[in-house]
Amino acid sequence: MKIAILGTGYVGLVTGTCLADCGNEVTCIDKDAGKISGLLQGRLPIYEPGLEELVERNGREGRLRFTTDLAEGLRGSQIVFICVGTPQSETGAADLSTVFAVAEAIAKNAEDSKLVVVKSTVPVGTNAKVFEILSKAKIQHRAASNPEFLKEGAAIDDCTKPDRVVVGVRDQQSTDLLRELYAPFLRTERPFLVMSPESAEMTKYVANAMLATKISFINEMANLCEMTNADINDVRRGIGHDARIGFQFLFPGAGYGGSCFPKDIRAVISMASAKGMDSRILLSVDEVNEAQKLRLGQKITGHYQGILKGKVFAIWGLAFKPRTDDIREAPALVLIHNLLAAGAKCRVHDPEAMENVRAQLGDRIEYLDRPMDAVQGADALVIVTEWQEFRSPDFAKLASNLTDKVIFDGRNLYEPKAPAAFGLTYHSIGRATTQG
């Protein structure tokens, strides 16, 4: 098939590349000339494991193209995916201005009938508005919804080996076309779920709301464990083996961040408020998460009895999660700002996200290329993101380099006795502090 993708951000670039990789002819369109120029030269605007190789190969073989020319990009396409951003507005609702602007541009520039598929995360009723905009064109277009369920760091597998494909459609022709498009990804009998556009739009939000709720729940229970001398890892194992609960998203930590959960939770709260409903559970989920981002800082402040001025902290991990360079709503940024405000200094390392942080903080902090380089000259180590390379450090070397011989672990990477055996005091989440 011939596919047009509007937007070369995370969702658009991953989706377009994966569709091209199974034989479709895909044109990715973006008004950002700098981004398109970079893509044409092999420079990706995001980091996602395996994506650069797929983009290069499919571009070389002529299945994946990039352009700023909307009319050219639409020409000959059967399906047009809208994959533009829907950032949080000042009211907490999703900002849909770009979605609607793109729909208007399609109506104006398309030379023949298109199936326009909204893949951006949008509130219920957005697809109906997009269909209304398209209906004003002289050519008859169709509109559908197809929410994405991509995890940063595992997006290629999520796209090509999905748990399910959800489509919101109004007619059988759209259903059949989308079923044909996704057939290569559903060979292992994963379901192709057909529903109304409104249900599809709601499905995306409810999925993220459920996952965010599990994270805030286990974080709140972790804090309670600390107050009751219970161990959250034991508790997590005790409940996770219950088939009704499971282990996914039950890892305590420093709070969730990224481009989806915080924004989507607030969008659902806003949708509920617009209908006169108080979303009490999700209001609490958001409140608990924002508070959890302060926990590491509180532990540090408590350890040093409130005196942080002049202290130097090595910080491992800046991205909101491993295997991405995304720092949107990242807990590490909250921590760094609070440490700097208290007069402390920060030496940081992250495998992928340092340039994004440098663009925000400049030379207010020091950036080191290797984890152990950040530790040299530091008083304490703080772990905020669970990158694989942080999981088996040389504790003897850490103990010799850290002036105060203390670790604050926001992701519970280690068994408490391991660092303690080398004389390191070890603070974690939901577990008792071990003294070195």
Residue pairs with C-beta under 8 A, 6 or more apart in sequence:
1 24
1 25
1 78
1 79
1 180
1 181
2 24
2 25
2 26
2 27
2 76
2 77
2 78
2 79
3 16
3 19
3 20
3 24
3 25
3 26
3 27
3 77
3 78
3 79
3 80
3 81
3 181
4 26
4 27
4 29
4 73
4 74
4 77
4 79
4 80
4 81
5 12
5 13
5 15
5 16
5 19
5 26
5 27
5 28
5 29
5 80
5 81
5 83
6 12
6 29
6 30
6 70
6 73
6 80
6 81
6 82
6 83
6 84
6 102
6 106
7 28
7 29
7 30
7 82
7 83
7 84
7 85
7 102
7 120
8 16
8 28
8 29
8 30
8 32
8 35
8 36
8 39
8 45
8 66
9 45
9 46
9 83
9 84
9 85
10 46
10 48
10 150
10 152
10 155
10 259
10 326
11 83
11 119
11 120
11 148
11 150
12 28
12 30
12 81
12 83
12 84
12 119
13 28
13 39
13 44
13 45
13 46
13 51
13 55
14 48
14 51
14 150
14 155
14 156
14 159
15 81
15 83
15 119
15 148
15 150
15 159
16 26
16 28
16 64
16 81
16 83
17 26
17 51
17 54
17 55
17 58
17 64
18 54
18 156
18 159
18 160
19 26
19 181
20 26
20 58
20 63
20 64
21 54
21 57
21 58
21 63
21 160
22 160
22 184
22 185
23 63
23 184
24 63
24 181
25 62
25 63
26 58
26 63
26 64
26 65
27 65
27 66
27 67
27 72
27 73
27 77
28 39
28 64
28 65
28 66
28 67
28 73
29 66
29 67
29 68
29 69
29 70
29 73
29 74
30 36
30 66
30 68
31 68
31 70
32 68
33 68
35 45
36 66
36 67
36 68
38 44
38 45
39 45
39 55
39 66
40 66
42 52
42 55
42 56
42 59
44 51
44 52
44 55
46 324
46 325
46 326
47 324
47 325
47 352
48 152
48 153
48 155
48 156
48 323
48 324
49 153
49 154
49 156
49 323
50 156
51 155
51 156
54 156
55 64
58 64
59 65
59 66
65 73
67 73
70 105
70 106
70 109
71 109
71 111
74 80
74 106
74 109
74 110
74 111
74 114
75 111
77 114
78 114
78 115
78 177
79 114
79 115
79 117
79 177
79 178
79 181
80 106
80 110
80 114
80 115
80 116
80 117
81 117
81 119
81 146
82 99
82 102
82 103
82 116
82 117
82 118
82 119
82 120
82 130
83 119
83 120
83 148
84 98
84 99
84 102
84 120
85 98
85 120
86 94
86 95
86 96
86 98
86 99
86 120
86 121
86 122
86 263
87 94
87 95
87 263
88 94
88 95
88 262
88 263
88 266
88 267
89 95
91 270
92 266
92 267
92 269
92 270
93 123
93 266
93 267
93 270
93 271
93 274
94 121
94 122
94 123
94 263
94 267
94 270
96 122
96 123
96 126
96 129
99 118
99 120
99 122
99 126
99 130
100 129
100 130
100 133
103 116
103 129
103 130
103 133
103 134
104 133
106 114
106 116
106 134
106 137
106 141
107 133
107 134
107 136
107 137
107 141
108 137
110 137
110 139
110 141
111 139
112 139
113 139
113 140
113 141
113 142
114 141
114 142
115 141
115 142
115 143
115 144
115 174
115 177
115 178
116 130
116 134
116 141
116 142
116 143
116 144
117 143
117 144
117 145
117 146
117 178
118 126
118 127
118 130
118 143
118 144
118 145
118 146
118 197
119 146
119 147
119 148
121 147
121 148
121 204
121 205
121 260
121 263
121 264
121 267
122 145
122 201
123 201
123 205
123 267
123 270
123 271
124 198
124 201
124 202
124 271
125 198
125 201
126 201
127 143
127 144
127 145
127 168
127 197
127 198
127 200
127 201
128 197
128 198
130 143
131 142
131 143
131 170
131 197
134 141
134 142
134 143
135 141
142 170
142 171
142 173
142 174
143 170
143 197
144 167
144 168
144 169
144 170
144 174
144 178
144 197
145 167
145 168
145 169
145 197
145 200
145 201
146 165
146 166
146 167
146 168
146 178
146 200
147 166
147 200
147 201
147 203
147 204
148 159
148 204
149 158
149 162
149 163
149 164
149 166
149 204
149 207
150 158
150 159
151 158
152 258
152 259
152 321
152 323
152 324
152 326
153 321
153 322
153 323
153 324
154 323
159 185
160 185
161 185
161 188
161 190
162 185
162 186
162 190
163 190
164 190
164 191
164 192
164 193
165 178
165 182
165 185
165 186
165 190
165 191
165 192
165 193
166 193
166 195
166 200
166 203
166 204
167 174
167 175
167 178
167 192
167 193
167 194
167 195
167 200
168 195
168 196
168 197
168 198
168 199
168 200
168 201
169 175
169 178
169 194
169 196
169 197
170 196
170 197
175 194
179 192
182 192
186 192
195 203
204 264
205 264
205 267
205 268
205 271
206 268
208 260
208 261
208 264
208 265
209 264
209 265
209 268
209 282
209 285
211 249
211 261
212 256
212 261
212 264
212 265
212 282
212 285
212 289
213 281
213 282
213 285
214 248
214 249
214 250
215 249
215 253
215 255
215 256
215 261
215 289
216 256
216 284
216 285
216 286
216 288
216 289
216 292
218 232
218 236
218 249
218 250
218 251
218 252
219 252
219 253
219 255
219 288
219 289
219 292
219 295
219 429
220 288
221 232
221 235
221 252
221 430
222 232
222 252
222 429
222 430
223 292
223 295
223 430
224 230
225 231
225 232
225 235
225 430
225 431
226 430
226 431
226 432
229 432
230 430
231 430
231 431
231 432
232 252
232 412
232 429
232 430
232 431
233 412
233 430
233 431
235 430
236 247
236 250
236 251
236 252
239 245
239 250
240 246
240 247
240 250
251 411
251 412
252 412
252 429
252 430
253 292
253 331
253 386
253 410
253 411
253 412
253 429
254 292
254 293
254 295
254 296
254 331
254 332
254 335
254 384
254 410
254 411
254 429
255 289
255 290
255 292
255 293
255 295
255 331
256 262
256 289
256 320
256 329
257 293
257 320
257 321
257 327
257 328
257 329
257 330
257 331
258 320
258 321
258 324
258 326
258 328
258 329
258 330
259 326
259 328
259 329
261 289
262 286
262 289
262 329
265 282
265 285
265 286
266 286
268 279
268 282
269 279
269 282
269 283
269 286
272 278
272 279
272 282
273 279
292 331
293 331
293 334
293 335
294 334
294 338
295 410
295 429
296 331
296 335
296 382
296 384
296 408
296 410
297 334
297 335
297 338
297 339
299 408
299 427
300 308
300 313
300 339
300 380
300 382
300 408
301 308
301 342
303 380
303 406
303 408
303 425
303 427
304 311
308 339
308 342
308 343
308 344
309 342
309 343
309 344
310 343
310 344
310 345
311 343
311 344
311 345
311 379
311 380
312 344
312 345
312 346
312 347
312 377
312 378
312 379
312 403
313 339
313 344
313 345
313 346
313 347
313 378
313 379
313 380
313 381
313 382
314 347
314 348
314 349
314 374
314 375
314 378
314 380
314 381
314 382
314 402
315 332
315 335
315 336
315 346
315 347
315 348
315 349
315 374
315 381
315 382
315 384
316 348
316 349
316 350
316 371
316 374
316 381
316 382
316 383
316 384
316 385
316 387
316 390
317 332
317 349
317 350
317 383
317 384
317 385
317 386
317 387
317 390
317 411
318 327
318 330
318 332
318 333
318 348
318 350
318 353
318 354
318 356
318 357
318 384
318 385
319 325
319 326
319 327
319 330
319 332
319 350
319 352
319 353
319 385
320 326
320 327
320 328
320 329
320 330
320 331
320 332
320 385
321 385
321 386
322 385
322 386
322 387
322 388
323 352
323 387
324 352
324 353
325 352
325 353
325 355
325 356
326 353
326 356
327 333
327 353
327 356
327 357
327 360
330 353
330 384
330 385
331 384
331 410
332 348
332 350
332 357
332 384
332 385
333 357
333 360
335 382
335 384
336 346
336 348
336 361
336 365
339 345
339 346
340 346
340 364
340 365
345 365
345 366
346 365
346 366
347 365
347 366
347 368
347 374
347 375
347 377
347 378
348 354
348 357
348 365
348 366
348 367
348 368
348 374
349 367
349 368
349 369
349 370
349 371
349 373
349 374
350 357
350 385
350 387
351 387
351 389
354 367
357 365
357 367
358 367
366 374
368 374
371 389
371 390
371 393
372 393
372 394
372 397
372 401
375 381
375 397
375 398
375 401
375 402
376 401
377 401
378 401
378 402
378 403
379 402
379 403
379 404
379 406
380 402
380 403
380 404
380 406
380 407
380 408
381 398
381 402
381 406
381 407
381 408
382 407
382 408
382 410
383 390
383 407
383 408
383 409
383 410
383 411
383 413
384 410
384 411
385 411
386 411
386 413
390 413
391 413
395 418
395 419
395 421
395 422
395 424
396 422
398 407
398 419
398 422
398 424
399 405
399 422
399 423
399 424
399 436
402 424
405 423
405 424
405 425
405 436
406 424
406 425
406 426
406 427
406 436
407 414
407 419
407 424
407 425
407 426
407 427
408 427
409 426
409 427
409 428
409 429
410 428
410 429
411 429
412 428
412 429
412 430
412 431
414 426
414 428
416 426
416 428
416 431
416 432
416 433
416 434
417 434
419 425
419 426
419 434
419 436
420 426
420 434
420 435
420 436
422 436
423 436
424 436
425 433
425 434
425 435
425 436
426 433
426 434
426 436
427 433
